[in-house]
Structures are given as C-alpha cells and as structure tokens.
Amino acid sequence: MPTLKLVATLTDGEGNPLSGKAIEFYRSSDGVNFTLITTKTTDSNGVAETTDEVTSYGTYYYKARFPGDNTYEASEATVTYTYTIDWGALIQQLLPLILLILFIALLSALLTSTKD
C-alpha cells in the first residue's frame, strides 16, 4: 500500500512564508467527516509535512488546516487521492505465474490422455 507525503505551505497575503505556525493534517473517506492525523509546525519556508499510509483501495480526502492566531485568520485546503488497482501492472507481474499454471494444466491433461 502507498505512503503519501502531505505537504502544506503557509504564507501571508503577500506570499511571505509563515514559520512556527501549527498546521493540522486531516483524512476523510467521505469528504465530510475528517479525522486528525497529526499537527506539525511550519519551518522557515512556511512548510509543514507529514505522511499517511493508505491501507485500502478507494478515495481519500486530505485537509491541511491553519486554525488561525492573533495575527492571521484561519485557512485550509483540501485535496483528493484515489487509490485504484492498476490491472495492467498486476497482470504483467502475474503473467509468468499464469503461464506456468497453464503449462502445468496442459501437461497434466496430456499425461492423463496418454494413459487412456
């Protein structure tokens, strides 16, 4: 299962990075009910980051939220990530095994038919 890197950049109205600010990272499977993953502090570039491991197929919603402080208003951003099966890659990985099974089945059928 993939591990996602979640990165949030916090800047003021003029685009200057805001360091030392708390960023809350959330995850949701329905886009409505969010669960807090962790809270990280922005670095000198205004960047906070964390990771999250996706454990099953489906669509996930991630939110980075700055709750605001005495100087700046609250803000947030939400993104969506969909984890699906890559059937082409899966078949390509399993093809040697599938061919081996077919070969064994064919060989077994030939040996069975020669006994009769």
LOTI-813062 format. One record per atom (N, C-alpha, C): chain; residue in one letter; x, y, z; residue number from 1. Coordinates in nm, 3 decimals. Layout:
% residues N
@c:A&r:A&east:X&north:Y&up:Z&k:NUM
...
//
This chain:
% residues 116
@c:A&r:M&east:0.083&north:-0.117&up:0.000&k:1
@c:A&r:M&east:0.000&north:0.000&up:0.000&k:1
@c:A&r:M&east:0.089&north:0.125&up:0.000&k:1
@c:A&r:P&east:0.045&north:0.230&up:-0.066&k:2
@c:A&r:P&east:0.130&north:0.350&up:-0.078&k:2
@c:A&r:P&east:0.132&north:0.434&up:0.049&k:2
@c:A&r:T&east:0.245&north:0.502&up:0.069&k:3
@c:A&r:T&east:0.258&north:0.603&up:0.174&k:3
@c:A&r:T&east:0.260&north:0.739&up:0.105&k:3
@c:A&r:L&east:0.169&north:0.824&up:0.142&k:4
@c:A&r:L&east:0.157&north:0.956&up:0.081&k:4
@c:A&r:L&east:0.235&north:1.059&up:0.163&k:4
@c:A&r:K&east:0.300&north:1.150&up:0.094&k:5
@c:A&r:K&east:0.366&north:1.263&up:0.159&k:5
@c:A&r:K&east:0.274&north:1.383&up:0.147&k:5
@c:A&r:L&east:0.232&north:1.436&up:0.259&k:6
@c:A&r:L&east:0.141&north:1.550&up:0.262&k:6
@c:A&r:L&east:0.221&north:1.674&up:0.297&k:6
@c:A&r:V&east:0.214&north:1.775&up:0.213&k:7
@c:A&r:V&east:0.292&north:1.898&up:0.231&k:7
@c:A&r:V&east:0.199&north:2.018&up:0.224&k:7
@c:A&r:A&east:0.211&north:2.107&up:0.324&k:8
@c:A&r:A&east:0.132&north:2.231&up:0.325&k:8
@c:A&r:A&east:0.229&north:2.348&up:0.336&k:8
@c:A&r:T&east:0.203&north:2.452&up:0.260&k:9
@c:A&r:T&east:0.283&north:2.574&up:0.266&k:9
@c:A&r:T&east:0.193&north:2.688&up:0.309&k:9
@c:A&r:L&east:0.234&north:2.758&up:0.414&k:10
@c:A&r:L&east:0.155&north:2.867&up:0.469&k:10
@c:A&r:L&east:0.227&north:2.999&up:0.444&k:10
@c:A&r:T&east:0.156&north:3.092&up:0.379&k:11
@c:A&r:T&east:0.213&north:3.224&up:0.350&k:11
@c:A&r:T&east:0.113&north:3.332&up:0.391&k:11
@c:A&r:D&east:0.162&north:3.454&up:0.404&k:12
@c:A&r:D&east:0.073&north:3.566&up:0.433&k:12
@c:A&r:D&east:0.013&north:3.616&up:0.302&k:12
@c:A&r:G&east:-0.063&north:3.722&up:0.308&k:13
@c:A&r:G&east:-0.132&north:3.776&up:0.190&k:13
@c:A&r:G&east:-0.038&north:3.823&up:0.081&k:13
@c:A&r:E&east:0.089&north:3.848&up:0.115&k:14
@c:A&r:E&east:0.187&north:3.893&up:0.016&k:14
@c:A&r:E&east:0.278&north:3.780&up:-0.032&k:14
@c:A&r:G&east:0.249&north:3.658&up:0.012&k:15
@c:A&r:G&east:0.327&north:3.543&up:-0.032&k:15
@c:A&r:G&east:0.450&north:3.513&up:0.052&k:15
@c:A&r:N&east:0.465&north:3.583&up:0.165&k:16
@c:A&r:N&east:0.580&north:3.558&up:0.253&k:16
@c:A&r:N&east:0.553&north:3.436&up:0.339&k:16
@c:A&r:P&east:0.651&north:3.346&up:0.355&k:17
@c:A&r:P&east:0.630&north:3.225&up:0.435&k:17
@c:A&r:P&east:0.609&north:3.259&up:0.583&k:17
@c:A&r:L&east:0.521&north:3.183&up:0.645&k:18
@c:A&r:L&east:0.494&north:3.199&up:0.788&k:18
@c:A&r:L&east:0.554&north:3.080&up:0.862&k:18
@c:A&r:S&east:0.656&north:3.105&up:0.942&k:19
@c:A&r:S&east:0.721&north:2.995&up:1.015&k:19
@c:A&r:S&east:0.666&north:2.987&up:1.157&k:19
@c:A&r:G&east:0.682&north:2.867&up:1.216&k:20
@c:A&r:G&east:0.640&north:2.846&up:1.355&k:20
@c:A&r:G&east:0.490&north:2.840&up:1.375&k:20
@c:A&r:K&east:0.415&north:2.813&up:1.270&k:21
@c:A&r:K&east:0.268&north:2.807&up:1.279&k:21
@c:A&r:K&east:0.222&north:2.661&up:1.275&k:21
@c:A&r:A&east:0.120&north:2.630&up:1.354&k:22
@c:A&r:A&east:0.066&north:2.494&up:1.360&k:22
@c:A&r:A&east:-0.024&north:2.467&up:1.240&k:22
@c:A&r:I&east:0.001&north:2.353&up:1.176&k:23
@c:A&r:I&east:-0.082&north:2.305&up:1.066&k:23
@c:A&r:I&east:-0.140&north:2.170&up:1.107&k:23
@c:A&r:E&east:-0.270&north:2.158&up:1.099&k:24
@c:A&r:E&east:-0.339&north:2.033&up:1.133&k:24
@c:A&r:E&east:-0.364&north:1.956&up:1.003&k:24
@c:A&r:F&east:-0.326&north:1.830&up:1.001&k:25
@c:A&r:F&east:-0.350&north:1.744&up:0.885&k:25
@c:A&r:F&east:-0.461&north:1.645&up:0.919&k:25
@c:A&r:Y&east:-0.560&north:1.637&up:0.829&k:26
@c:A&r:Y&east:-0.677&north:1.551&up:0.849&k:26
@c:A&r:Y&east:-0.694&north:1.457&up:0.730&k:26
@c:A&r:R&east:-0.765&north:1.344&up:0.756&k:27
@c:A&r:R&east:-0.801&north:1.249&up:0.650&k:27
@c:A&r:R&east:-0.949&north:1.216&up:0.662&k:27
@c:A&r:S&east:-1.012&north:1.190&up:0.547&k:28
@c:A&r:S&east:-1.152&north:1.151&up:0.544&k:28
@c:A&r:S&east:-1.174&north:1.052&up:0.430&k:28
@c:A&r:S&east:-1.268&north:0.962&up:0.448&k:29
@c:A&r:S&east:-1.303&north:0.870&up:0.338&k:29
@c:A&r:S&east:-1.431&north:0.914&up:0.267&k:29
@c:A&r:D&east:-1.501&north:1.014&up:0.323&k:30
@c:A&r:D&east:-1.625&north:1.060&up:0.260&k:30
@c:A&r:D&east:-1.624&north:1.210&up:0.225&k:30
@c:A&r:G&east:-1.517&north:1.280&up:0.258&k:31
@c:A&r:G&east:-1.508&north:1.422&up:0.228&k:31
@c:A&r:G&east:-1.587&north:1.511&up:0.322&k:31
@c:A&r:V&east:-1.651&north:1.450&up:0.423&k:32
@c:A&r:V&east:-1.733&north:1.526&up:0.518&k:32
@c:A&r:V&east:-1.678&north:1.512&up:0.660&k:32
@c:A&r:N&east:-1.657&north:1.389&up:0.702&k:33
@c:A&r:N&east:-1.610&north:1.359&up:0.837&k:33
@c:A&r:N&east:-1.459&north:1.339&up:0.836&k:33
@c:A&r:F&east:-1.386&north:1.434&up:0.892&k:34
@c:A&r:F&east:-1.240&north:1.431&up:0.890&k:34
@c:A&r:F&east:-1.186&north:1.391&up:1.027&k:34
@c:A&r:T&east:-1.078&north:1.313&up:1.024&k:35
@c:A&r:T&east:-1.009&north:1.271&up:1.145&k:35
@c:A&r:T&east:-0.869&north:1.329&up:1.145&k:35
@c:A&r:L&east:-0.829&north:1.387&up:1.257&k:36
@c:A&r:L&east:-0.696&north:1.447&up:1.269&k:36
@c:A&r:L&east:-0.589&north:1.339&up:1.260&k:36
@c:A&r:I&east:-0.493&north:1.357&up:1.170&k:37
@c:A&r:I&east:-0.378&north:1.267&up:1.158&k:37
@c:A&r:I&east:-0.269&north:1.313&up:1.253&k:37
@c:A&r:T&east:-0.232&north:1.441&up:1.242&k:38
@c:A&r:T&east:-0.126&north:1.497&up:1.325&k:38
@c:A&r:T&east:-0.126&north:1.649&up:1.310&k:38
@c:A&r:T&east:-0.053&north:1.714&up:1.397&k:39
@c:A&r:T&east:-0.029&north:1.858&up:1.386&k:39
@c:A&r:T&east:0.121&north:1.879&up:1.374&k:39
@c:A&r:K&east:0.162&north:1.956&up:1.274&k:40
@c:A&r:K&east:0.303&north:1.986&up:1.250&k:40
@c:A&r:K&east:0.322&north:2.137&up:1.249&k:40
@c:A&r:T&east:0.446&north:2.181&up:1.272&k:41
@c:A&r:T&east:0.479&north:2.322&up:1.274&k:41
@c:A&r:T&east:0.554&north:2.359&up:1.147&k:41
@c:A&r:T&east:0.519&north:2.474&up:1.089&k:42
@c:A&r:T&east:0.584&north:2.518&up:0.966&k:42
@c:A&r:T&east:0.730&north:2.556&up:0.993&k:42
@c:A&r:D&east:0.815&north:2.528&up:0.894&k:43
@c:A&r:D&east:0.957&north:2.562&up:0.903&k:43
@c:A&r:D&east:0.981&north:2.705&up:0.853&k:43
@c:A&r:S&east:1.105&north:2.742&up:0.835&k:44
@c:A&r:S&east:1.138&north:2.879&up:0.794&k:44
@c:A&r:S&east:1.084&north:2.914&up:0.655&k:44
@c:A&r:N&east:1.050&north:2.812&up:0.576&k:45
@c:A&r:N&east:0.991&north:2.834&up:0.443&k:45
@c:A&r:N&east:0.839&north:2.830&up:0.446&k:45
@c:A&r:G&east:0.781&north:2.818&up:0.567&k:46
@c:A&r:G&east:0.636&north:2.810&up:0.580&k:46
@c:A&r:G&east:0.581&north:2.673&up:0.546&k:46
@c:A&r:V&east:0.667&north:2.571&up:0.545&k:47
@c:A&r:V&east:0.627&north:2.436&up:0.504&k:47
@c:A&r:V&east:0.613&north:2.343&up:0.625&k:47
@c:A&r:A&east:0.505&north:2.268&up:0.626&k:48
@c:A&r:A&east:0.483&north:2.161&up:0.723&k:48
@c:A&r:A&east:0.451&north:2.036&up:0.643&k:48
@c:A&r:E&east:0.502&north:1.923&up:0.688&k:49
@c:A&r:E&east:0.473&north:1.799&up:0.614&k:49
@c:A&r:E&east:0.462&north:1.681&up:0.708&k:49
@c:A&r:T&east:0.392&north:1.580&up:0.658&k:50
@c:A&r:T&east:0.375&north:1.454&up:0.728&k:50
@c:A&r:T&east:0.350&north:1.346&up:0.624&k:50
@c:A&r:T&east:0.332&north:1.223&up:0.668&k:51
@c:A&r:T&east:0.299&north:1.113&up:0.577&k:51
@c:A&r:T&east:0.173&north:1.042&up:0.627&k:51
@c:A&r:D&east:0.110&north:0.971&up:0.536&k:52
@c:A&r:D&east:-0.006&north:0.889&up:0.571&k:52
@c:A&r:D&east:-0.005&north:0.766&up:0.482&k:52
@c:A&r:E&east:-0.023&north:0.651&up:0.544&k:53
@c:A&r:E&east:-0.026&north:0.526&up:0.468&k:53
@c:A&r:E&east:-0.169&north:0.490&up:0.432&k:53
@c:A&r:V&east:-0.192&north:0.469&up:0.303&k:54
@c:A&r:V&east:-0.322&north:0.427&up:0.253&k:54
@c:A&r:V&east:-0.329&north:0.276&up:0.269&k:54
@c:A&r:T&east:-0.434&north:0.228&up:0.339&k:55
@c:A&r:T&east:-0.441&north:0.085&up:0.371&k:55
@c:A&r:T&east:-0.541&north:0.007&up:0.287&k:55
@c:A&r:S&east:-0.621&north:0.075&up:0.207&k:56
@c:A&r:S&east:-0.717&north:0.003&up:0.122&k:56
@c:A&r:S&east:-0.750&north:0.089&up:0.000&k:56
@c:A&r:Y&east:-0.809&north:0.026&up:-0.099&k:57
@c:A&r:Y&east:-0.847&north:0.096&up:-0.221&k:57
@c:A&r:Y&east:-0.963&north:0.190&up:-0.193&k:57
@c:A&r:G&east:-0.967&north:0.301&up:-0.265&k:58
@c:A&r:G&east:-1.077&north:0.395&up:-0.250&k:58
@c:A&r:G&east:-1.029&north:0.538&up:-0.266&k:58
@c:A&r:T&east:-1.119&north:0.630&up:-0.238&k:59
@c:A&r:T&east:-1.089&north:0.773&up:-0.247&k:59
@c:A&r:T&east:-1.070&north:0.828&up:-0.107&k:59
@c:A&r:Y&east:-0.966&north:0.907&up:-0.092&k:60
@c:A&r:Y&east:-0.933&north:0.969&up:0.036&k:60
@c:A&r:Y&east:-0.930&north:1.121&up:0.018&k:60
@c:A&r:Y&east:-0.972&north:1.190&up:0.120&k:61
@c:A&r:Y&east:-0.970&north:1.336&up:0.120&k:61
@c:A&r:Y&east:-0.874&north:1.380&up:0.230&k:61
@c:A&r:Y&east:-0.786&north:1.472&up:0.196&k:62
@c:A&r:Y&east:-0.689&north:1.523&up:0.293&k:62
@c:A&r:Y&east:-0.707&north:1.673&up:0.306&k:62
@c:A&r:K&east:-0.700&north:1.719&up:0.430&k:63
@c:A&r:K&east:-0.716&north:1.861&up:0.458&k:63
@c:A&r:K&east:-0.596&north:1.907&up:0.541&k:63
@c:A&r:A&east:-0.539&north:2.021&up:0.501&k:64
@c:A&r:A&east:-0.439&north:2.089&up:0.582&k:64
@c:A&r:A&east:-0.506&north:2.216&up:0.632&k:64
@c:A&r:R&east:-0.503&north:2.235&up:0.763&k:65
@c:A&r:R&east:-0.577&north:2.348&up:0.822&k:65
@c:A&r:R&east:-0.487&north:2.428&up:0.915&k:65
@c:A&r:F&east:-0.484&north:2.558&up:0.893&k:66
@c:A&r:F&east:-0.422&north:2.652&up:0.986&k:66
@c:A&r:F&east:-0.536&north:2.710&up:1.068&k:66
@c:A&r:P&east:-0.540&north:2.686&up:1.199&k:67
@c:A&r:P&east:-0.654&north:2.730&up:1.279&k:67
@c:A&r:P&east:-0.661&north:2.881&up:1.305&k:67
@c:A&r:G&east:-0.557&north:2.953&up:1.263&k:68
@c:A&r:G&east:-0.554&north:3.097&up:1.286&k:68
@c:A&r:G&east:-0.486&north:3.130&up:1.418&k:68
@c:A&r:D&east:-0.451&north:3.256&up:1.434&k:69
@c:A&r:D&east:-0.391&north:3.302&up:1.559&k:69
@c:A&r:D&east:-0.426&north:3.450&up:1.578&k:69
@c:A&r:N&east:-0.355&north:3.518&up:1.665&k:70
@c:A&r:N&east:-0.386&north:3.659&up:1.694&k:70
@c:A&r:N&east:-0.357&north:3.751&up:1.575&k:70
@c:A&r:T&east:-0.274&north:3.705&up:1.482&k:71
@c:A&r:T&east:-0.235&north:3.788&up:1.368&k:71
@c:A&r:T&east:-0.305&north:3.748&up:1.238&k:71
@c:A&r:Y&east:-0.324&north:3.618&up:1.218&k:72
@c:A&r:Y&east:-0.374&north:3.567&up:1.090&k:72
@c:A&r:Y&east:-0.503&north:3.488&up:1.108&k:72
@c:A&r:E&east:-0.592&north:3.500&up:1.010&k:73
@c:A&r:E&east:-0.717&north:3.425&up:1.010&k:73
@c:A&r:E&east:-0.692&north:3.278&up:0.975&k:73
@c:A&r:A&east:-0.786&north:3.194&up:1.010&k:74
@c:A&r:A&east:-0.778&north:3.053&up:0.976&k:74
@c:A&r:A&east:-0.786&north:3.032&up:0.825&k:74
@c:A&r:S&east:-0.723&north:2.926&up:0.778&k:75
@c:A&r:S&east:-0.734&north:2.889&up:0.637&k:75
@c:A&r:S&east:-0.716&north:2.738&up:0.625&k:75
@c:A&r:E&east:-0.762&north:2.683&up:0.515&k:76
@c:A&r:E&east:-0.748&north:2.540&up:0.492&k:76
@c:A&r:E&east:-0.752&north:2.509&up:0.343&k:76
@c:A&r:A&east:-0.699&north:2.393&up:0.310&k:77
@c:A&r:A&east:-0.703&north:2.344&up:0.172&k:77
@c:A&r:A&east:-0.727&north:2.194&up:0.177&k:77
@c:A&r:T&east:-0.804&north:2.144&up:0.079&k:78
@c:A&r:T&east:-0.839&north:2.002&up:0.073&k:78
@c:A&r:T&east:-0.799&north:1.946&up:-0.062&k:78
@c:A&r:V&east:-0.745&north:1.824&up:-0.062&k:79
@c:A&r:V&east:-0.710&north:1.754&up:-0.186&k:79
@c:A&r:V&east:-0.769&north:1.613&up:-0.180&k:79
@c:A&r:T&east:-0.779&north:1.551&up:-0.295&k:80
@c:A&r:T&east:-0.834&north:1.416&up:-0.306&k:80
@c:A&r:T&east:-0.729&north:1.323&up:-0.365&k:80
@c:A&r:Y&east:-0.723&north:1.200&up:-0.312&k:81
@c:A&r:Y&east:-0.634&north:1.097&up:-0.365&k:81
@c:A&r:Y&east:-0.717&north:0.970&up:-0.382&k:81
@c:A&r:T&east:-0.711&north:0.910&up:-0.500&k:82
@c:A&r:T&east:-0.782&north:0.785&up:-0.525&k:82
@c:A&r:T&east:-0.681&north:0.674&up:-0.550&k:82
@c:A&r:Y&east:-0.693&north:0.569&up:-0.470&k:83
@c:A&r:Y&east:-0.605&north:0.453&up:-0.483&k:83
@c:A&r:Y&east:-0.684&north:0.342&up:-0.551&k:83
@c:A&r:T&east:-0.643&north:0.308&up:-0.673&k:84
@c:A&r:T&east:-0.712&north:0.205&up:-0.750&k:84
@c:A&r:T&east:-0.614&north:0.095&up:-0.790&k:84
@c:A&r:I&east:-0.668&north:-0.015&up:-0.831&k:85
@c:A&r:I&east:-0.587&north:-0.126&up:-0.879&k:85
@c:A&r:I&east:-0.539&north:-0.094&up:-1.019&k:85
@c:A&r:D&east:-0.410&north:-0.108&up:-1.043&k:86
@c:A&r:D&east:-0.354&north:-0.093&up:-1.177&k:86
@c:A&r:D&east:-0.354&north:-0.233&up:-1.239&k:86
@c:A&r:W&east:-0.464&north:-0.265&up:-1.308&k:87
@c:A&r:W&east:-0.481&north:-0.401&up:-1.362&k:87
@c:A&r:W&east:-0.371&north:-0.438&up:-1.459&k:87
@c:A&r:G&east:-0.325&north:-0.345&up:-1.540&k:88
@c:A&r:G&east:-0.219&north:-0.374&up:-1.637&k:88
@c:A&r:G&east:-0.091&north:-0.415&up:-1.566&k:88
@c:A&r:A&east:-0.051&north:-0.342&up:-1.464&k:89
@c:A&r:A&east:0.070&north:-0.376&up:-1.389&k:89
@c:A&r:A&east:0.054&north:-0.507&up:-1.314&k:89
@c:A&r:L&east:-0.065&north:-0.529&up:-1.258&k:90
@c:A&r:L&east:-0.090&north:-0.653&up:-1.184&k:90
@c:A&r:L&east:-0.081&north:-0.774&up:-1.276&k:90
@c:A&r:I&east:-0.143&north:-0.766&up:-1.393&k:91
@c:A&r:I&east:-0.139&north:-0.878&up:-1.489&k:91
@c:A&r:I&east:0.005&north:-0.901&up:-1.536&k:91
@c:A&r:Q&east:0.079&north:-0.792&up:-1.559&k:92
@c:A&r:Q&east:0.217&north:-0.804&up:-1.603&k:92
@c:A&r:Q&east:0.302&north:-0.875&up:-1.497&k:92
@c:A&r:Q&east:0.277&north:-0.847&up:-1.370&k:93
@c:A&r:Q&east:0.352&north:-0.912&up:-1.262&k:93
@c:A&r:Q&east:0.312&north:-1.059&up:-1.248&k:93
@c:A&r:L&east:0.184&north:-1.089&up:-1.273&k:94
@c:A&r:L&east:0.135&north:-1.225&up:-1.254&k:94
@c:A&r:L&east:0.147&north:-1.312&up:-1.379&k:94
@c:A&r:L&east:0.180&north:-1.254&up:-1.492&k:95
@c:A&r:L&east:0.183&north:-1.329&up:-1.618&k:95
@c:A&r:L&east:0.272&north:-1.453&up:-1.613&k:95
@c:A&r:P&east:0.394&north:-1.445&up:-1.559&k:96
@c:A&r:P&east:0.475&north:-1.568&up:-1.553&k:96
@c:A&r:P&east:0.407&north:-1.679&up:-1.472&k:96
@c:A&r:L&east:0.343&north:-1.644&up:-1.362&k:97
@c:A&r:L&east:0.273&north:-1.743&up:-1.281&k:97
@c:A&r:L&east:0.154&north:-1.801&up:-1.357&k:97
@c:A&r:I&east:0.080&north:-1.717&up:-1.426&k:98
@c:A&r:I&east:-0.035&north:-1.762&up:-1.504&k:98
@c:A&r:I&east:0.009&north:-1.858&up:-1.614&k:98
@c:A&r:L&east:0.119&north:-1.823&up:-1.682&k:99
@c:A&r:L&east:0.170&north:-1.911&up:-1.787&k:99
@c:A&r:L&east:0.216&north:-2.045&up:-1.731&k:99
@c:A&r:L&east:0.280&north:-2.043&up:-1.614&k:100
@c:A&r:L&east:0.326&north:-2.167&up:-1.551&k:100
@c:A&r:L&east:0.206&north:-2.255&up:-1.515&k:100
@c:A&r:I&east:0.101&north:-2.197&up:-1.460&k:101
@c:A&r:I&east:-0.019&north:-2.273&up:-1.425&k:101
@c:A&r:I&east:-0.083&north:-2.333&up:-1.550&k:101
@c:A&r:L&east:-0.091&north:-2.255&up:-1.657&k:102
@c:A&r:L&east:-0.147&north:-2.307&up:-1.782&k:102
@c:A&r:L&east:-0.062&north:-2.420&up:-1.838&k:102
@c:A&r:F&east:0.070&north:-2.408&up:-1.830&k:103
@c:A&r:F&east:0.160&north:-2.511&up:-1.878&k:103
@c:A&r:F&east:0.142&north:-2.640&up:-1.798&k:103
@c:A&r:I&east:0.133&north:-2.629&up:-1.666&k:104
@c:A&r:I&east:0.113&north:-2.746&up:-1.581&k:104
@c:A&r:I&east:-0.021&north:-2.812&up:-1.611&k:104
@c:A&r:A&east:-0.126&north:-2.730&up:-1.631&k:105
@c:A&r:A&east:-0.258&north:-2.785&up:-1.662&k:105
@c:A&r:A&east:-0.256&north:-2.858&up:-1.796&k:105
@c:A&r:L&east:-0.190&north:-2.800&up:-1.894&k:106
@c:A&r:L&east:-0.179&north:-2.863&up:-2.025&k:106
@c:A&r:L&east:-0.100&north:-2.993&up:-2.017&k:106
@c:A&r:L&east:0.011&north:-2.990&up:-1.946&k:107
@c:A&r:L&east:0.095&north:-3.108&up:-1.929&k:107
@c:A&r:L&east:0.017&north:-3.218&up:-1.858&k:107
@c:A&r:S&east:-0.058&north:-3.180&up:-1.755&k:108
@c:A&r:S&east:-0.138&north:-3.277&up:-1.681&k:108
@c:A&r:S&east:-0.245&north:-3.338&up:-1.771&k:108
@c:A&r:A&east:-0.307&north:-3.256&up:-1.855&k:109
@c:A&r:A&east:-0.409&north:-3.307&up:-1.948&k:109
@c:A&r:A&east:-0.348&north:-3.401&up:-2.050&k:109
@c:A&r:L&east:-0.229&north:-3.369&up:-2.098&k:110
@c:A&r:L&east:-0.162&north:-3.457&up:-2.195&k:110
@c:A&r:L&east:-0.123&north:-3.589&up:-2.131&k:110
@c:A&r:L&east:-0.071&north:-3.586&up:-2.010&k:111
@c:A&r:L&east:-0.032&north:-3.710&up:-1.942&k:111
@c:A&r:L&east:-0.154&north:-3.795&up:-1.910&k:111
@c:A&r:T&east:-0.264&north:-3.732&up:-1.874&k:112
@c:A&r:T&east:-0.387&north:-3.806&up:-1.843&k:112
@c:A&r:T&east:-0.442&north:-3.870&up:-1.969&k:112
@c:A&r:S&east:-0.436&north:-3.801&up:-2.083&k:113
@c:A&r:S&east:-0.493&north:-3.854&up:-2.206&k:113
@c:A&r:S&east:-0.406&north:-3.966&up:-2.263&k:113
@c:A&r:T&east:-0.276&north:-3.968&up:-2.235&k:114
@c:A&r:T&east:-0.191&north:-4.075&up:-2.288&k:114
@c:A&r:T&east:-0.206&north:-4.202&up:-2.208&k:114
@c:A&r:K&east:-0.260&north:-4.197&up:-2.085&k:115
@c:A&r:K&east:-0.281&north:-4.317&up:-2.002&k:115
@c:A&r:K&east:-0.402&north:-4.395&up:-2.051&k:115
@c:A&r:D&east:-0.495&north:-4.328&up:-2.116&k:116
@c:A&r:D&east:-0.620&north:-4.393&up:-2.159&k:116
@c:A&r:D&east:-0.602&north:-4.478&up:-2.277&k:116
//
